[in-house]
Amino acid sequence: MSTQPNNPTHGVTLEKMLNELLAHYGWDGLASRVDIRCFSHEPSIKSSLVFLRRTPWARAQVEALFVEMRARPADGRPRLFGKKGG
């Protein structure tokens, strides 16, 4: 079994990504960052997962937003010099 140390989405399901993004940004925040109807019109986890699994370009945008969110420190400021202490 190979590992993927440089892939921040390795081992993270689409549902887990979506739940973390939703907890961080809310539906309105997601809709403003990724312009897809399933985030702005009667949003739900179930309908969003169905759409994202069938639509590669939208899934790629959601995955990119997830990676960006995880790369930021908790206070939301951009990281200038990488991680400290690790």
Helices and strands as residue ranges (DSSP letters): H 14-33, H 37-40, H 45-54, H 56-71
